[in-house]
């Protein structure tokens, strides 16, 4: 399955937690597949990470699978393009929610998704959820290890 970087860019929740675009290599910090898998696995508890699919973006913004999984979770490694560590691991509902959010479309209602970011994150603007980098006009936050529950329902 191919998705663009825009679909998997930053997603800020009400608490301004980030969802980072992962690029597999940059000129400054190229990572091997083994390093990307290790990074992605640090996002979630070992029991979840060991059975998760691991994906990463290539330099052209195309998603590629580094390892097939079997437990319904997808993990992404830290992005060297962001200001701090941000590997993440999410279930299928959270993965779809983030894609909808980034496409500026409403997510499916009545579904709850779960994301792990046990390495924390430093790449979400507290004032502009669509910001792509820190700047004078936005306030980026630094978060420690956390989990996110995402969804859409009129009751929320």
N, C-alpha and C positions, 0 to 999 in steps of 0.2 A: 504494500500500500504506500503510495507516494503522497506526501503532504508538503506544503510550502512552509518556509520559515515563519511567514506571517500567521499561519494557522497555529503554530506552536510557539509563538512569541511570549511575551509576558502577559500573564493574567493576574490581576490584582483582585483580591477579595475585599470585603468590607474592612478587614483588618490589614489590608495592604500587603498580603503575602504574595510572593512572585511565582510565576511560571515562566521559566527561562527558555529561550531559543538555544538549542545546543548545536554547535557547529563542530564537526569532528576534528578539525585542525585549523590552526591559524599559523601565520608565519612565525609568531613568537612562541607558541606552545603546541606544537603538533603532538598528538597522542596516538599511541598504537591502539589497535582494537582491544588488546588485553588490558591496557591502562583505562580505556573507556569503560570496559565491562567492570573492572574493579571500582571505578568511580561511581558508576550507576548502582552497583550493589551496596554502596555505603549509604544510599538514600533511604533504605528500608531495613527492617529487622532481617536477619539472616534467613529466617524461615520463609519470608516472603521473597526476598531478593534471589535466593537460589533457584526458584522456580519461575521467575519472571522473564518475559521477553525483554531483551535489551535492544534499544534503538538509538540511533544518533543521526544527526543531519550531516550531509556532506557539504563541501564548500559551495555547492550550487543550491543549497536549501532543500535538497531531496532527502527524504527519510530512508535510512537503510537499516536493516536488521542485522545486529551483530550476533545475537543468539536467540533462537526460538525458545519460548517458554511454554508452560503448561498450566499455570495457576490463574490466568486472567489478569495479571498485573503486567504493566509495561514500565520499565525504568529507563531513564535517560541520564547520561553522565554530566558532570559539571561542564559548563561552557567557559572556555578560557576568555571569551569575549565579554563576560560580565564581571562586575567589580569584586565578586566574592564567590565562595562555594555555593553551588545550587543544584546538585544532582537531585533528581526526583523520581518517585515511583508511584504509579496510580492505577486504580482499577479501570475497567473499560468504560464505566459511566463517567468517571472523572476525566478520562482521556477525551471522550466525546464532548463533555461539558467545556473543556478548555478549547477545543477546536471551534465550537460554536461561539464561545466568548470572543475569540480572536477574529472570527469572521463577522463579528458584530451582528450575530443572529441569536435569537433566543434559544437556550438549551432545551432539550426535551424536558417536559414537566413530569412530576411524580417519580423522579429517579434521584437517588442519593449516591454520590460518588465519594471516594476516599483517596487522599494523596498523602504520601510520606515525603518529608524533606528533613531527614535526620541529620544532615550536615548543615542545616540552616539555609539562609539566603540573604543576599544583600542587593537585590536588584529589582525592587518594586518601588515605584514612586508613590509617596503618600498623598500626593496632590494631583497626579495625572496617571491613571492606570494604563494609559497607552504610550507613555514615555518609553523611549528606547535606550536612553542613557541618562546618567545623572547630569544635572545642569543647574544653573543659577535660579531658574524659575520653578524647579520641582524639588521635593524633599524625599530623598531615597532613604529607606529604612534598612536597618540590619536586624535580622531575626536569628534566633538560635534554632535548635532542633524543634521541629513542629510537625503537626499533621493538619490537614485541611479537610473539611467536609463541605462538599459542594452539591448544589442541586437547584432546582427551580420548581416552585409550587406556589400557588396563591396563598397557602397557609404560612409561608415563610415570612 
